[in-house]
Amino acid sequence: QRTEGIDVTIFCKPVEAIMQKYQEAGMKVIPLALGGALDIRSAWKMAKVIENHSNIHAHNFKDAFTACYAKCLARNKQVWVVMCRHLTRKGKNTLLYRWLYRHLDRLVFDSELSKSAFLSTRPTIDEAKLGIVHTSIVVTEVGNGREGVRREEVRSKYQIPEDCVIGMFHGRLDPEKGLDVLLEAVAQIKEKPFRLVLVGRGSEEYTAHLKQVVQEKGIAEKVVFAGFVHPVLPYVAAADFGILASTVQEGCPLSPQEYMSQGHPVVVTNNGGQREYVIQEHNGLLVPPGDAKALAEAIARLVDDAALRQRLGMQAKADFDDHLNYDHYYEQIKKIYEE
């Protein structure tokens, strides 16, 4: 929680685990139903507690309706509503949404891609209200010099030889993440001194499918299913490079940034907002989505060329520290509030 003269109140659904997390951070938490466009009661409760000169920050249109209703119900109080859009979806232009667009003060997208997708249907909104701020991550301490120990621990736990390069994916085990394509790519370079570590979990059915694919392609010794890991950053630090093979357009995926924060290059697909901060041959490698051959070739390049990994990784760290880190994100959001 940032102080800087800003008091933060959290409005959220009455889920104990979520409320407790915010309360432990020292924030005031008010539970609301947050039922969307038809939920006037939540808006009325919000209106009664918001103070003069307040910013209400929403993260989806459903909650933005509540915020804008509260703004109107607050009457003479000066209230501004800022919404962040984290999806690459077309904008709606119904009468109800046109009302919402009029009452939003700023609509901030997580990438140029998300903004373009929203505007593709020409929604009736003043484009002066629109902005772009790439979402960021908070980098916790991986351990004051313990990165090497973490690396040894990961290698020991999964019996990965020292001469094997570690490529890692972390996130949901889900078809849209392109994991079938990734396993096909691994099968094409299975003679390389390389291990793929999959960190995360998904449905039992899809996880079983992936494990079956691994067996069928004869790459069981090449692929590690690490499951859910928290905190994940020590695992990220233990990798040699990161992989995001998503076949869908993501607005601003954060996993590449986590590898970049640790000085690792990334191999990513070129179909999402990641192409706005991962630059080909500069801090990573980009490949077409669904192209197992291109993905295999990019992975093989990083496996074979330690100097390339180092050069791209150093630049990735420099770029993260310069314009992708959380402090940069925070200053951009604060500037929007101040405006």
C-alpha positions in Angstrom: 0.0 0.0 0.0 1.3 3.4 -1.0 0.7 6.2 1.5 1.7 9.5 -0.2 -1.5 11.1 1.2 -3.7 8.6 -0.4 -6.2 6.7 1.7 -7.3 3.4 0.1 -10.6 1.7 0.7 -11.3 -1.7 -1.0 -14.8 -2.6 -2.2 -15.0 -6.3 -2.9 -17.3 -9.3 -2.8 -17.7 -10.8 0.6 -15.1 -13.6 0.2 -13.2 -14.1 3.4 -9.9 -15.0 1.9 -9.8 -11.9 -0.3 -11.0 -9.6 2.4 -8.4 -10.9 4.8 -5.6 -10.3 2.4 -6.5 -6.7 2.0 -7.0 -6.2 5.8 -3.6 -7.7 6.5 -2.2 -5.0 4.2 -3.8 -2.4 6.5 -6.6 -1.4 4.1 -10.2 -0.7 5.0 -12.4 -3.3 3.3 -16.1 -2.9 2.6 -18.0 -6.0 1.3 -20.5 -5.4 -1.5 -22.4 -7.7 -3.8 -21.1 -5.9 -6.9 -23.8 -7.4 -9.2 -23.2 -5.1 -12.1 -25.6 -2.9 -14.1 -28.7 -4.0 -12.2 -27.2 -3.8 -8.7 -28.3 -0.4 -7.4 -28.0 -1.4 -3.8 -24.2 -1.8 -4.0 -23.9 1.6 -5.7 -26.0 3.2 -3.0 -23.9 1.7 -0.2 -20.7 2.9 -2.0 -22.1 6.4 -2.5 -22.7 6.8 1.2 -19.1 6.1 2.2 -17.1 7.7 -0.6 -15.7 11.1 0.3 -15.3 14.3 -1.6 -12.4 14.4 -4.1 -12.4 10.6 -4.5 -11.1 8.4 -7.3 -13.0 5.1 -7.8 -10.9 2.5 -9.6 -12.7 -0.4 -11.3 -11.1 -3.3 -13.2 -14.0 -4.3 -15.4 -17.2 -2.9 -16.9 -19.4 -4.7 -14.4 -17.9 -2.9 -11.5 -17.6 0.3 -13.5 -21.4 0.4 -13.6 -21.5 0.3 -9.8 -18.8 3.0 -9.6 -20.6 5.3 -12.0 -24.0 4.8 -10.3 -22.3 5.7 -7.0 -20.7 8.8 -8.6 -24.2 10.0 -9.7 -25.8 9.1 -6.3 -23.0 11.0 -4.5 -24.5 14.2 -6.0 -22.4 17.2 -5.0 -19.2 15.3 -4.1 -16.4 15.5 -6.6 -15.9 11.9 -7.7 -13.9 10.5 -10.6 -14.2 7.0 -12.0 -11.1 5.3 -13.6 -11.4 1.9 -15.2 -8.6 -0.4 -16.3 -9.4 -2.8 -19.2 -7.4 -6.0 -19.2 -9.1 -7.8 -22.1 -8.7 -7.8 -25.9 -12.4 -7.6 -26.6 -14.6 -5.4 -28.8 -16.3 -2.5 -27.2 -20.1 -2.7 -26.8 -22.2 0.2 -28.0 -25.7 -0.4 -26.5 -27.6 2.4 -24.9 -26.6 1.3 -21.4 -22.9 1.2 -22.3 -23.1 4.6 -24.0 -24.4 5.9 -20.7 -21.5 4.3 -18.9 -18.9 5.7 -21.4 -20.3 9.2 -20.7 -19.8 8.9 -17.0 -16.4 7.2 -17.0 -13.7 9.8 -16.5 -10.8 7.7 -17.8 -10.6 4.3 -19.5 -7.1 2.8 -19.3 -6.1 -0.2 -21.4 -3.3 -2.6 -20.6 -1.9 -2.5 -24.1 -2.2 -0.9 -27.5 -3.7 -4.2 -28.6 -6.5 -4.0 -26.0 -7.3 -0.4 -27.0 -7.5 -1.3 -30.7 -9.7 -4.3 -30.1 -12.1 -2.1 -28.0 -12.2 0.6 -30.7 -12.8 -1.8 -33.6 -16.5 -1.6 -33.1 -16.4 2.2 -32.9 -18.1 2.6 -29.5 -19.4 6.0 -28.7 -16.8 7.3 -26.3 -14.6 10.4 -26.2 -11.2 9.1 -27.1 -9.6 11.8 -25.0 -10.6 9.7 -22.0 -8.6 6.7 -23.3 -5.1 5.8 -22.2 -2.6 2.9 -22.1 -0.6 1.7 -19.1 1.1 -1.7 -19.4 0.3 -3.7 -16.3 3.3 -4.6 -14.1 4.5 -6.9 -11.4 5.8 -6.4 -7.9 9.2 -8.1 -7.7 9.8 -9.5 -4.3 13.2 -10.4 -2.9 14.2 -13.8 -4.3 16.6 -14.1 -1.4 19.6 -11.7 -1.3 22.1 -13.7 -3.3 20.3 -17.1 -2.8 19.4 -17.3 -6.5 22.2 -19.8 -7.0 20.9 -21.9 -4.1 17.4 -21.8 -5.5 18.8 -22.9 -8.9 20.5 -25.8 -7.3 17.4 -26.7 -5.3 15.2 -26.8 -8.4 17.8 -28.9 -10.3 18.1 -31.3 -7.4 14.4 -31.6 -6.8 13.7 -32.5 -10.4 17.0 -34.3 -11.2 18.0 -31.9 -13.9 21.7 -32.3 -14.8 23.9 -29.2 -14.7 24.6 -29.3 -18.4 20.8 -29.1 -19.2 19.4 -25.7 -20.0 16.0 -24.9 -18.3 13.2 -23.4 -20.2 10.1 -22.6 -18.1 6.4 -21.9 -18.5 4.4 -20.8 -15.5 0.7 -20.0 -15.5 -2.6 -21.9 -16.0 -2.3 -25.2 -17.7 -4.9 -24.4 -20.3 -5.3 -25.1 -24.1 -5.2 -21.3 -24.9 -1.6 -21.1 -23.5 -0.4 -23.2 -26.5 0.9 -26.0 -24.3 0.2 -28.7 -26.9 2.2 -26.7 -29.4 5.0 -26.3 -26.9 5.2 -30.1 -26.3 5.3 -30.7 -30.0 8.2 -28.2 -30.2 10.0 -30.0 -27.4 9.5 -33.3 -29.3 11.2 -31.8 -32.3 14.4 -30.9 -30.3 14.4 -33.7 -27.8 18.0 -34.5 -28.5 19.1 -31.1 -27.1 20.4 -30.8 -23.5 17.2 -29.1 -22.4 14.4 -29.5 -19.8 11.0 -27.9 -20.0 9.6 -27.1 -16.5 5.8 -26.5 -16.4 4.8 -24.6 -13.3 1.1 -24.2 -12.6 -2.1 -26.2 -12.6 -5.2 -26.7 -14.7 -8.2 -29.0 -14.9 -7.5 -32.6 -14.1 -8.7 -33.6 -17.6 -6.4 -31.2 -19.4 -3.4 -32.0 -17.2 -3.9 -35.7 -17.8 -4.1 -35.0 -21.6 -0.7 -33.1 -21.4 0.9 -36.0 -19.5 -0.4 -38.4 -22.1 1.0 -36.3 -24.9 4.4 -36.3 -23.1 4.3 -40.1 -23.0 3.2 -40.6 -26.6 5.9 -38.3 -27.9 8.6 -39.9 -25.9 9.7 -36.8 -24.1 8.9 -37.8 -20.5 12.5 -37.2 -19.4 12.4 -33.8 -21.0 9.3 -32.4 -19.3 8.8 -31.6 -15.6 5.3 -31.0 -14.2 6.0 -28.9 -11.1 2.4 -28.2 -10.2 1.3 -25.1 -8.3 4.2 -23.2 -6.7 4.1 -20.2 -4.4 6.0 -18.0 -4.4 6.9 -18.6 -8.0 9.6 -16.0 -8.5 12.4 -18.3 -7.0 11.5 -20.8 -9.7 11.6 -18.1 -12.4 15.0 -17.1 -11.1 16.2 -20.7 -11.4 15.3 -20.9 -15.1 17.5 -20.0 -18.1 14.7 -18.5 -20.1 10.9 -18.3 -20.1 8.3 -19.4 -22.6 4.8 -18.1 -23.4 3.3 -20.0 -26.4 -0.2 -18.5 -26.1 -2.4 -19.1 -29.1 -4.9 -16.4 -28.0 -4.4 -12.7 -27.9 -3.6 -11.6 -24.3 -3.7 -7.9 -23.4 -0.6 -7.7 -21.3 0.6 -11.1 -20.1 2.8 -10.7 -17.0 4.8 -14.0 -17.0 7.3 -12.7 -19.6 7.9 -9.7 -17.4 8.8 -12.0 -14.4 11.5 -13.7 -16.4 12.8 -10.3 -17.7 12.9 -9.0 -14.1 15.3 -11.8 -13.3 17.6 -11.2 -16.3 16.2 -14.0 -18.4 15.2 -13.8 -22.1 11.8 -15.0 -23.2 10.4 -16.9 -26.2 6.9 -15.6 -26.8 4.2 -15.7 -29.5 3.7 -12.5 -31.5 -0.1 -12.3 -31.3 -0.6 -10.4 -27.9 0.3 -7.4 -26.0 3.7 -9.0 -25.1 4.9 -7.9 -28.6 4.8 -4.3 -27.3 7.6 -5.0 -24.8 9.3 -8.1 -26.1 11.4 -7.0 -29.1 12.8 -9.6 -31.5 16.5 -10.2 -31.1 16.6 -7.3 -28.5 15.4 -8.8 -25.3 13.7 -12.0 -26.5 12.5 -14.1 -29.5 9.0 -13.9 -31.1 7.3 -16.7 -33.0 3.9 -17.1 -34.7 1.2 -18.7 -32.6 0.5 -22.4 -33.2 3.8 -22.8 -35.1 5.6 -25.7 -33.4 8.5 -25.6 -35.8 9.2 -21.9 -35.3 8.9 -22.4 -31.6 11.3 -25.3 -31.6 13.8 -23.3 -33.6 13.7 -20.4 -31.2 14.0 -22.6 -28.1 16.9 -24.5 -29.8 18.7 -21.2 -30.4 18.6 -20.3 -26.7 19.6 -23.8 -25.7 22.6 -23.9 -28.0 23.9 -20.3 -27.5 24.7 -19.2 -24.0 26.1 -15.9 -25.2 22.7 -15.2 -26.9 20.9 -16.0 -23.7 23.2 -13.7 -21.7 22.9 -10.8 -24.2 19.1 -11.0 -24.5 18.7 -11.5 -20.8 20.8 -8.5 -19.9 18.7 -6.3 -22.2 15.5 -7.8 -20.8 16.5 -6.9 -17.3 17.5 -3.4 -18.4 14.2 -2.9 -20.2 12.2 -4.1 -17.2 14.1 -1.8 -14.8 13.7 1.1 -17.2 10.0 1.1 -18.2 8.2 -2.1 -17.1 8.8 -2.2 -13.4 6.0 -1.5 -10.8 7.3 1.9 -9.8 6.9 3.0 -13.4 3.4 1.6 -13.6 2.5 3.2 -10.3 3.7 6.7 -11.4 1.6 6.4 -14.6 -1.5 5.5 -12.7 -0.9 8.2 -10.1 -0.5 10.7 -12.9 -3.9 9.7 -14.3 -5.4 10.2 -10.8 -3.8 13.6 -10.5 -5.1 14.7 -13.9 
